[in-house]
Amino acid sequence: MNPHTSSTELRPDLARIAGWIAPETRVLDLGCGDGELLAHLRDHKQVVGYGVEIDMDGVIGAVGRGVNVIQRDLESGLAGFEPASFDYVVLSLTIQSMRRIEFILDEMLRVGRTGIVTFPNFGYWENRWQLLFGRMPVSETIPYQWYNTPNIHLCTLDDFDDLVTSRGARVMAQVVMHQGRRITFLPNLLGSLALVRFERAER
C-alpha cells in the first residue's frame, strides 16, 4: 500500500469522475485542492497524475498525499504542458470562478484528449425559485451571498453543452447530481451539480 494512501472514501462527485478515468493513464487535475482525487487514482488505478493549485494550503495538502502539484493561477493558462500530453484533464468546481472560460476549455483540449468539468447547475429548481422571489440564489452548491461570491460565471447544463460545442468539442457523457445522488429525471431542473465529459471533435 502506498504510504500516502487515505482510508477515507471519495466525495460522490469525485467518485463519478474517477469512474470515467481508465487505469494506467495520465491525468492533469486543475484546481486539484489537496489532491484527494489524484491520490485515489494513483492508488486504485495506477494513474500518473499531476495537479495545479493556486491555494498554498491545497498545495501543502497535495504534497502531503504524495501528489505531484504545481502552484499556478489557471487564468494564465497551461503553458509548459505539451499538446496531447494527458489522457484526461479535470476541472472540478472551479470553472464558475474563472474569468476566461473559453480560454481554459481550449487549453484543456490542447493538452488533453478528454476534458472533465464539474460545476453548480444554475438551472436547479431552488435557484429558479429564489430568483422568482427577487433574491439571488444561495444553495448547497452556491453557498455565497451575491456580494462575496467567487462565482462570476454561472450556467445551466444546457448552457455548458452549447459552449463545449462552440469550442469544437463534443459532449461524451453527463451526470447530474444532488446531495450525492444521481438525478436522471429532469436533470437540468432537479440536479444541483453537473459533471460533463467531452472530447475534441474529429476533424
C-alpha positions as CSV (number, residue, x, y, z in Angstrom):
1,M,0.0,0.0,0.0
2,N,1.2,3.5,-0.8
3,P,2.3,5.2,2.4
4,H,0.2,8.3,1.5
5,T,-3.0,6.3,0.9
6,S,-6.0,7.7,2.8
7,S,-8.7,5.4,4.1
8,T,-11.5,8.0,3.6
9,E,-13.9,7.5,0.7
10,L,-14.1,9.9,-2.2
11,R,-16.8,12.5,-2.3
12,P,-19.6,11.2,-4.6
13,D,-18.8,13.7,-7.4
14,L,-15.1,12.8,-7.3
15,A,-16.1,9.1,-7.3
16,R,-18.1,9.7,-10.5
17,I,-15.1,11.4,-12.1
18,A,-12.8,8.5,-11.1
19,G,-15.2,6.1,-12.7
20,W,-14.7,7.9,-16.0
21,I,-10.9,7.6,-15.9
22,A,-9.3,4.5,-17.3
23,P,-6.4,2.7,-15.4
24,E,-2.8,3.5,-16.2
25,T,-3.5,6.8,-17.9
26,R,-2.1,10.3,-17.5
27,V,-4.3,12.8,-15.7
28,L,-4.0,16.6,-15.1
29,D,-6.2,17.9,-12.3
30,L,-6.7,21.7,-12.5
31,G,-7.6,23.2,-9.2
32,C,-6.8,19.9,-7.5
33,G,-7.2,21.2,-3.9
34,D,-5.5,18.8,-1.5
35,G,-5.0,16.2,-4.2
36,E,-7.8,13.8,-3.0
37,L,-8.8,12.7,-6.5
38,L,-5.2,12.2,-7.8
39,A,-4.2,10.2,-4.7
40,H,-7.2,7.9,-5.2
41,L,-6.5,7.5,-8.9
42,R,-2.8,6.7,-8.2
43,D,-3.6,4.2,-5.5
44,H,-6.5,2.4,-7.2
45,K,-6.0,2.9,-10.9
46,Q,-2.2,3.3,-11.2
47,V,-2.7,6.7,-12.9
48,V,0.2,9.1,-13.4
49,G,-1.2,12.4,-12.2
50,Y,-0.3,16.0,-11.9
51,G,-2.2,18.7,-10.1
52,V,-2.3,22.5,-10.5
53,E,-3.5,24.5,-7.5
54,I,-3.2,28.2,-6.5
55,D,-4.0,27.9,-2.8
56,M,-1.0,27.2,-0.7
57,D,-2.9,25.1,1.8
58,G,-4.1,23.0,-1.0
59,V,-0.6,22.6,-2.4
60,I,0.7,21.6,1.1
61,G,-2.2,19.1,1.4
62,A,-1.5,17.6,-2.0
63,V,2.3,17.3,-1.3
64,G,1.3,15.5,2.0
65,R,-0.6,12.9,-0.1
66,G,2.4,12.4,-2.3
67,V,0.8,14.1,-5.3
68,N,2.8,15.9,-7.9
69,V,1.5,19.5,-7.8
70,I,2.4,22.9,-9.2
71,Q,1.3,26.2,-7.7
72,R,-0.1,28.3,-10.5
73,D,-3.0,30.6,-11.4
74,L,-5.1,28.8,-14.1
75,E,-6.0,32.2,-15.6
76,S,-2.5,32.3,-17.0
77,G,-3.2,29.1,-19.0
78,L,-1.3,25.8,-19.2
79,A,2.0,27.0,-20.8
80,G,4.7,24.4,-20.1
81,F,2.4,21.5,-20.8
82,E,2.9,19.9,-24.2
83,P,0.0,19.4,-26.6
84,A,-1.8,16.0,-26.1
85,S,0.4,15.2,-23.1
86,F,-2.5,13.9,-21.0
87,D,-5.4,11.4,-21.5
88,Y,-7.7,13.4,-19.1
89,V,-7.8,17.0,-17.9
90,V,-10.1,17.6,-14.9
91,L,-11.5,20.9,-13.7
92,S,-13.8,20.3,-10.7
93,L,-15.9,23.0,-9.2
94,T,-13.6,25.8,-10.4
95,I,-14.8,26.9,-13.9
96,Q,-17.6,29.1,-12.5
97,S,-15.0,31.3,-10.7
98,M,-12.8,31.8,-13.8
99,R,-12.7,34.9,-16.0
100,R,-11.5,33.3,-19.2
101,I,-13.7,30.2,-19.5
102,E,-13.3,29.8,-23.3
103,F,-9.6,30.1,-23.0
104,I,-9.3,27.4,-20.3
105,L,-11.5,25.0,-22.2
106,D,-9.3,25.5,-25.3
107,E,-6.2,24.8,-23.1
108,M,-7.8,21.7,-21.7
109,L,-8.5,20.4,-25.2
110,R,-4.9,21.3,-26.3
111,V,-3.1,19.4,-23.6
112,G,-5.6,16.5,-23.1
113,R,-7.6,14.1,-25.1
114,T,-10.6,14.2,-22.8
115,G,-11.9,17.0,-20.6
116,I,-14.0,16.6,-17.4
117,V,-15.7,19.6,-15.9
118,T,-18.0,19.9,-12.9
119,F,-19.9,23.0,-11.9
120,P,-23.0,24.1,-10.0
121,N,-26.1,23.9,-12.2
122,F,-27.8,27.3,-12.1
123,G,-30.9,25.7,-13.6
124,Y,-31.6,23.8,-10.4
125,W,-35.2,24.5,-9.3
126,E,-34.2,26.1,-5.9
127,N,-32.1,28.7,-7.7
128,R,-35.0,29.4,-10.1
129,W,-37.4,29.6,-7.1
130,Q,-35.3,32.1,-5.3
131,L,-34.9,34.3,-8.4
132,L,-38.7,34.2,-8.8
133,F,-39.0,35.9,-5.4
134,G,-36.4,38.5,-6.3
135,R,-33.4,37.1,-4.5
136,M,-30.0,35.8,-5.7
137,P,-29.8,32.1,-5.1
138,V,-28.0,30.6,-2.1
139,S,-27.8,26.9,-2.0
140,E,-25.6,23.9,-1.2
141,T,-23.6,24.2,-4.4
142,I,-23.8,28.1,-4.5
143,P,-23.3,28.8,-0.8
144,Y,-22.3,32.5,-1.1
145,Q,-24.1,35.8,-0.9
146,W,-24.1,37.9,-4.1
147,Y,-21.6,40.4,-2.6
148,N,-18.9,37.9,-1.5
149,T,-19.2,35.1,-4.1
150,P,-16.2,34.0,-6.0
151,N,-18.6,32.7,-8.7
152,I,-18.7,35.1,-11.6
153,H,-19.9,32.8,-14.5
154,L,-22.9,30.7,-13.5
155,C,-24.6,28.5,-16.1
156,T,-27.0,25.7,-16.7
157,L,-26.3,22.2,-18.1
158,D,-27.6,23.2,-21.5
159,D,-25.5,26.4,-21.5
160,F,-22.4,24.5,-20.9
161,D,-23.2,21.9,-23.6
162,D,-23.6,24.8,-26.1
163,L,-20.2,26.2,-25.0
164,V,-18.4,22.9,-25.4
165,T,-19.8,22.5,-28.9
166,S,-18.8,26.1,-29.8
167,R,-15.2,25.2,-28.9
168,G,-15.1,22.4,-31.4
169,A,-15.6,19.6,-28.9
170,R,-18.4,17.1,-28.3
171,V,-20.1,16.0,-25.1
172,M,-19.4,12.3,-24.5
173,A,-21.2,11.8,-21.1
174,Q,-23.1,13.8,-18.5
175,V,-24.1,13.1,-14.9
176,V,-26.2,15.4,-12.8
177,M,-26.3,15.0,-9.1
178,H,-28.0,16.4,-5.9
179,Q,-26.7,15.7,-2.4
180,G,-24.5,12.9,-3.8
181,R,-27.3,11.1,-5.7
182,R,-27.5,10.9,-9.5
183,I,-30.6,12.7,-11.0
184,T,-31.9,11.2,-14.2
185,F,-35.4,12.7,-14.3
186,L,-35.4,16.4,-15.5
187,P,-31.7,16.7,-14.6
188,N,-31.4,20.4,-15.6
189,L,-34.2,21.2,-13.2
190,L,-33.7,18.8,-10.3
191,G,-29.9,18.4,-10.2
192,S,-27.7,21.0,-8.4
193,L,-24.3,19.7,-9.6
194,A,-23.3,18.9,-13.2
195,L,-20.5,16.7,-14.4
196,V,-19.6,16.7,-18.1
197,R,-17.0,14.7,-20.1
198,F,-16.1,15.9,-23.5
199,E,-13.5,15.4,-26.3
200,R,-12.1,17.2,-29.3
201,A,-14.4,16.7,-32.3
202,E,-12.9,14.7,-35.1
203,R,-11.6,17.0,-37.9
